[in-house]
Amino acid sequence: MGIIRNIIGVILILAIAYFASWDRKEIKNRLVNIGVMFVLMFIVAFVSLRTTFGISLLQGISNAFAWLNVQAQGGINFVFGGIMFEEGASVFFFNVLLPIVFFSALIGILDYLKILPFIMKWVGWAINKITGVGELESQYSIMTTMIGQPTAYMTIKDQILAMSGKRLFTFLMTSTSTVAASTLAAYMEMIPGEYVVVAVFLNIFATFIISSFINPYDTATENKYMEEKMNANKPTEIESVSEVEEENEVKPNFISVISDYISNGWGLAVAVAATLVGFVAIITFLNNGLDALVGITFTEVVGYIFSPVAFAIGVPSVDIVEVGSIMAQKLFTNEFVALAEVGNLTGIISEKSLAMISVYCMSFANLGTLGIVTGGIKAISEEKAEIVGGYLGKLLLGATLSSLLVAAIVGMFF
């Protein structure tokens, strides 16, 4: 019965995406691509979760990140090693968030050595050849996974300026439906690493499936439109001379590039820490306040509200309130707040529920991300930011449906 509810959940998710579509007639032209991506999702989920090879591979990747996390402690201990804590204490900021600085530095090294652009180009090329979602879309899906948003926006600034609103929607949905590589090790400190890794793979295909329903378009037509816009926006002769001068400028050296990535990593770690302090404090306040007034906590209330969603995608009935509560917290706050709660439920909820809620949390689909999206695009173009502002609600819906789709498919293998 459990797998039947997972299947029904997939159908419901696709039905919602269909009725939210801007152009239902165009969906039929994407059905082959959608079918291919579904097959790939099932293969990846099956191999990763139900074969000896897949389980060993995911465990190996998880162990590699764990090893790198240990290396990060070298720098953390050097700077903060004199701070004493009670025996057995684990400080979230030091053990989970600060390693983000080290992983950002590693990504900077890969970028400087041109390894990162190589991976983005050819993995994106392979995804496009298999799925037919579009070369630029495929490459961007890898880009946003590797370097995160809003940094990824700036790397395709010229393309964004020339994009139609439809294509921009798909790009933004890609960045809100995935997670950044620099934070993967942090997630693995809170939940089993294999769920983090499998979610990274599945998110890419789930995003394109949902966007193919909500926002279907002909890639060739969009490419032609963008090419015409970029040609129309070509710089004048004076501007071209200026560009040549810029190209002849000395490029940033290795140390400056790595320093920038390290600074970005530190900023991200501090920003996440501040967010956690604020949101967890608010949730604690609401829990204690409601409990004192009516004898029920805030997390229990939202758990009951979202429990039908958890039930619909196939979460075991005994766990739907707990899982529904985490779904709500992730939507209203961020994935770090939700994953901290998932970690607390390890051993309490079933393995299937743990797997489903873990992969569901592996995205930036939350209200706070909408502000980041708007701010990132506004820094590039006020006009594009106004367009984005008109579909933020649908963007959040699409990203959330993508996360639910991944959870429902993963649930079929437990």
VOGU-3710 file (C-alpha; in Angstrom, 3 decimals, decimal comma):
1> mgiirniigv> 0,000/0,000/0,000  2,901/2,350/0,766  4,296/2,346/-2,778  0,784/2,864/-4,184  0,519/6,104/-2,200  3,924/7,126/-3,539  2,670/6,591/-7,084  -0,550/8,480/-6,339  1,599/11,243/-4,870  3,595/11,517/-8,101
11> ililaiayfa> 0,359/11,742/-10,088  -1,014/14,455/-7,782  2,219/16,455/-8,055  2,125/16,319/-11,849  -1,577/17,214/-11,843  -0,911/20,342/-9,772  1,964/21,285/-12,086  -0,303/20,712/-15,104  -3,075/22,974/-13,804  -0,490/25,613/-12,852
21> swdrkeiknr> 0,934/25,550/-16,399  1,171/28,698/-18,511  0,779/26,717/-21,734  -0,809/23,261/-21,353  -0,876/22,682/-25,109  2,919/22,920/-25,270  3,352/20,145/-22,663  2,666/17,441/-25,264  5,823/18,493/-27,103  7,822/17,809/-23,936
31> lvnigvmfvl> 6,373/14,394/-23,093  9,282/12,413/-24,546  11,785/14,491/-22,568  9,674/14,134/-19,436  9,507/10,368/-19,902  13,282/10,099/-20,342  13,884/12,130/-17,175  11,462/9,987/-15,187  13,276/6,843/-16,314  16,596/8,407/-15,284
41> mfivafvslr> 15,210/9,326/-11,868  14,004/5,781/-11,254  17,313/4,313/-12,409  19,358/6,671/-10,231  17,130/6,062/-7,195  17,144/2,281/-7,661  20,890/1,993/-8,251  21,703/4,385/-5,409  19,360/2,957/-2,790  18,856/-0,688/-3,707
51> ttfgisllqg> 22,059/-2,046/-5,278  25,310/-2,948/-3,566  27,273/-0,900/-6,079  25,088/2,185/-5,638  25,046/2,013/-1,856  28,837/1,582/-1,794  29,296/4,493/-4,214  27,119/6,854/-2,193  28,819/5,752/1,009  32,201/6,380/-0,599
61> isnafawlnv> 31,180/9,899/-1,648  29,788/10,540/1,823  33,024/9,298/3,416  35,051/11,546/1,126  33,094/14,588/2,291  33,472/13,431/5,904  37,246/13,219/5,392  37,318/16,696/3,901  35,261/17,915/6,833  37,958/16,610/9,173
71> qaqgginfvf> 40,570/18,563/7,209  38,487/21,708/7,656  38,808/21,282/11,397  42,537/22,037/11,063  41,840/25,676/10,261  38,937/25,891/12,707  41,007/24,486/15,586  43,886/26,829/14,776  41,650/29,893/15,079  39,182/28,735/17,755
81> ggimfeegas> 41,064/25,876/19,423  41,482/27,726/22,713  37,746/27,915/23,354  36,693/25,328/25,924  33,343/23,535/25,958  31,825/21,064/28,303  32,762/17,451/27,614  30,745/15,880/24,807  29,392/19,213/23,567  29,095/19,810/19,816
91> vfffnvllpi> 28,945/23,408/18,628  26,866/23,708/15,448  28,684/26,801/14,196  32,125/25,210/14,489  31,325/21,656/13,418  28,707/22,250/10,724  28,872/25,813/9,416  32,532/26,828/9,503  33,635/23,961/7,217  31,674/25,822/4,513
101> vffsaligil> 34,640/28,248/4,393  37,013/25,402/3,537  34,701/23,933/0,913  34,276/27,362/-0,673  38,065/27,573/-0,923  38,195/24,172/-2,645  35,567/25,299/-5,155  37,632/28,441/-5,768  40,699/26,306/-6,524  38,709/24,164/-8,960
111> dylkilpfim> 37,391/27,319/-10,612  40,834/28,903/-10,938  42,291/25,720/-12,459  39,413/25,682/-14,984  38,301/22,268/-13,708  34,941/23,603/-12,573  34,048/25,217/-15,928  35,094/21,987/-17,666  32,752/19,926/-15,468  29,895/22,379/-15,947
121> kwvgwainki> 30,286/22,412/-19,716  30,547/18,702/-20,407  28,206/17,363/-17,736  25,671/19,956/-18,885  26,261/18,856/-22,479  25,614/15,222/-21,516  22,415/16,082/-19,637  21,126/18,029/-22,623  21,905/15,199/-25,049  20,009/12,733/-22,869
131> tgvgelesqy> 17,050/14,878/-21,850  16,804/17,541/-24,577  16,014/20,280/-22,034  18,399/22,780/-23,631  22,187/23,169/-23,535  22,187/26,432/-21,619  19,609/25,120/-19,143  21,608/21,928/-18,589  24,880/23,750/-18,021  23,234/26,183/-15,633
141> simttmigqp> 21,768/23,314/-13,569  25,314/22,093/-12,943  26,607/25,618/-12,399  24,086/26,484/-9,705  24,800/23,165/-7,956  28,532/23,828/-7,959  28,661/27,512/-7,034  25,140/28,284/-5,762  23,028/31,389/-6,112  23,217/34,345/-6,555
151> taymtikdqi> 26,818/33,861/-7,742  25,588/31,723/-10,632  23,431/34,621/-11,876  26,463/36,836/-12,398  28,248/34,216/-14,503  25,454/34,392/-17,113  24,647/38,070/-16,736  24,588/38,791/-20,490  22,322/35,813/-21,172  19,922/36,852/-18,414
161> lamsgkrlft> 19,603/40,309/-19,957  18,639/38,689/-23,266  16,308/36,002/-21,902  12,557/35,989/-22,177  10,606/35,880/-18,919  9,672/32,246/-19,605  13,244/31,052/-19,901  14,323/33,084/-16,902  11,645/31,306/-14,844  13,214/27,925/-15,612
171> flmtststva> 16,676/29,184/-14,703  15,498/30,591/-11,382  13,532/27,459/-10,603  16,701/25,444/-11,204  18,577/27,526/-8,647  15,800/27,278/-6,040  15,300/23,519/-6,516  18,923/22,544/-5,910  21,603/23,076/-3,269  25,174/24,373/-3,470
181> astlaaymem> 28,178/22,047/-3,292  29,805/24,217/-0,610  27,053/23,268/1,865  26,874/19,518/1,178  29,276/18,578/3,964  27,246/20,690/6,395  24,094/18,791/5,452  25,906/15,477/5,893  26,654/16,406/9,490  22,901/16,439/10,177
191> ipgeyvvvav> 21,493/13,578/8,074  22,905/10,427/6,393  25,236/11,469/3,597  23,774/9,045/1,050  20,466/10,926/1,113  22,261/14,190/0,443  24,114/12,761/-2,555  21,118/11,027/-4,157  19,033/14,190/-3,769  21,654/16,237/-5,645
201> flnifatfii> 21,325/13,926/-8,652  17,542/13,621/-8,545  16,865/17,332/-8,032  18,200/18,230/-11,470  15,810/15,943/-13,321  12,853/16,687/-11,020  13,312/20,402/-11,628  13,196/20,023/-15,395  10,179/17,694/-15,182  8,133/20,176/-13,148
211> ssfinpydta> 9,271/23,157/-15,233  8,289/21,217/-18,373  4,735/21,145/-17,016  4,497/24,618/-15,513  6,634/26,454/-18,053  6,985/24,472/-21,298  8,632/26,184/-24,264  10,455/25,365/-27,477  14,176/25,628/-26,784  15,061/26,403/-30,411
221> tenkymeekm> 12,637/29,344/-30,445  14,054/30,645/-27,161  17,617/30,304/-28,476  16,717/32,338/-31,553  15,023/35,009/-29,426  18,017/35,268/-27,124  20,466/35,430/-30,026  18,522/38,294/-31,600  18,407/40,183/-28,299  22,125/39,707/-27,686
231> nankpteies> 22,956/40,884/-31,211  20,733/43,935/-30,715  22,544/44,730/-27,485  26,040/44,494/-28,985  28,287/47,316/-27,743  29,233/50,286/-29,882  32,742/50,667/-31,314  33,839/52,777/-28,345  32,448/50,225/-25,952  34,207/47,462/-27,913
241> vseveeenev> 37,549/49,236/-27,447  36,797/49,424/-23,743  36,105/45,695/-23,714  39,438/44,972/-25,399  41,195/47,051/-22,766  39,398/45,096/-20,050  40,488/41,829/-21,641  44,097/43,025/-21,603  43,949/43,813/-17,909  45,840/41,532/-15,561
251> kpnfisvisd> 43,573/38,723/-14,443  43,166/38,048/-10,706  45,921/35,841/-9,326  45,467/32,577/-7,465  45,582/34,103/-3,979  43,023/36,826/-4,721  40,601/34,339/-6,298  40,819/31,930/-3,352  40,519/34,824/-0,900  37,292/35,915/-2,573
261> yisngwglav> 35,840/32,419/-2,318  36,939/32,145/1,320  35,316/35,495/2,114  32,106/34,356/0,421  32,199/31,106/2,392  32,674/32,976/5,664  29,824/35,317/4,800  27,565/32,367/4,019  28,450/30,593/7,280  27,750/33,718/9,329
271> avaatlvgfv> 24,533/34,454/7,421  23,252/30,911/8,008  24,215/31,136/11,679  22,305/34,405/12,075  19,294/32,935/10,281  19,315/29,881/12,525  19,552/31,957/15,688  16,605/34,071/14,618  14,309/31,400/13,226  14,987/28,767/15,876
281> aiitflnngl> 14,383/31,391/18,554  11,084/32,380/16,909  9,986/28,735/16,688  10,953/28,184/20,331  8,997/31,274/21,332  5,930/30,137/19,369  6,172/26,600/20,726  6,395/27,683/24,359  3,829/30,459/23,940  1,174/28,263/22,334
291> dalvgitfte> 1,900/25,399/24,687  1,320/27,674/27,672  -1,886/29,108/26,165  -3,619/26,131/24,568  -1,491/23,095/25,405  -0,207/22,481/21,862  3,033/23,638/20,257  3,475/25,575/17,029  5,378/22,707/15,375  2,516/20,354/16,216
301> vvgyifspva> -0,006/22,766/14,691  1,871/23,111/11,400  2,521/19,367/11,500  -1,209/18,672/11,480  -1,762/21,293/8,757  0,881/19,800/6,457  0,255/16,154/7,376  -2,118/15,646/4,387  0,743/16,622/2,085  3,036/14,110/3,745
311> faigvpsvdi> 0,332/11,451/3,543  -0,374/12,214/-0,123  3,211/11,586/-1,238  3,428/8,273/0,634  4,935/9,026/4,049  3,912/6,240/6,492  0,782/7,288/8,397  2,429/7,085/11,815  4,982/9,744/10,809  2,914/12,240/8,825
321> vevgsimaqk> 2,578/14,821/11,615  6,316/14,883/12,355  7,222/14,952/8,660  4,537/17,545/7,897  5,945/19,793/10,610  9,421/19,664/9,075  7,996/20,366/5,618  6,366/23,505/6,964  9,473/24,641/8,821  11,566/24,203/5,691
331> lftnefvala> 9,097/26,243/3,626  8,862/29,084/6,160  12,528/29,156/7,232  15,263/27,238/5,370  16,737/23,786/4,873  19,190/24,113/7,784  16,398/24,639/10,315  14,469/21,705/8,847  17,476/19,376/8,683  18,311/20,061/12,311
341> evgnltgiis> 14,833/18,735/13,151  15,304/15,759/10,815  18,462/14,852/12,709  16,515/14,880/15,968  14,014/12,385/14,517  16,634/9,829/13,446  15,704/6,520/15,079  12,228/7,816/15,965  10,532/7,880/12,551  10,771/5,014/10,055
351> ekslamisvy> 13,664/4,663/7,606  11,308/5,433/4,722  10,068/8,635/6,365  13,636/9,661/7,189  14,756/9,151/3,590  11,782/11,026/2,146  11,987/14,066/4,405  15,783/14,173/4,053  15,724/14,425/0,254  12,765/16,822/0,411
361> cmsfanlgtl> 14,886/19,236/2,444  17,723/19,191/-0,113  16,744/22,386/-1,943  16,464/26,144/-1,492  12,673/26,066/-1,918  11,613/28,415/0,874  10,218/31,902/1,361  13,582/33,399/2,242  15,074/32,291/-1,068  12,578/34,452/-2,937
371> givtggikai> 14,276/37,509/-1,492  17,681/36,232/-2,612  16,318/35,546/-6,098  14,822/39,015/-6,416  17,933/40,715/-5,056  20,273/38,742/-7,316  18,310/39,551/-10,471  17,781/43,183/-9,418  21,553/43,594/-9,243  21,638/42,665/-12,947
381> seekaeivgg> 18,498/44,346/-14,264  15,638/46,280/-12,673  13,435/45,336/-15,631  14,076/41,611/-15,200  13,523/41,928/-11,443  10,047/43,337/-12,090  9,272/40,374/-14,346  10,517/37,946/-11,700  8,394/39,678/-9,052  5,296/38,767/-11,026
391> ylgklllgat> 5,822/35,017/-10,701  7,549/34,503/-7,357  4,580/32,539/-6,017  4,610/30,136/-8,955  8,387/29,859/-8,657  8,075/28,711/-5,039  5,271/26,328/-6,011  7,391/24,794/-8,763  10,455/24,368/-6,552  8,343/22,815/-3,782
401> lssllvaaiv> 6,664/20,402/-6,211  10,128/19,409/-7,424  11,193/18,574/-3,855  7,970/16,622/-3,256  8,530/14,672/-6,487  12,014/13,616/-5,379  10,646/12,555/-1,980  7,812/10,531/-3,521  10,147/8,675/-5,896  12,708/7,934/-3,188
411> gmff> 9,893/6,602/-1,001  9,134/3,914/-3,598  12,402/2,168/-2,782  11,738/1,680/0,951
//
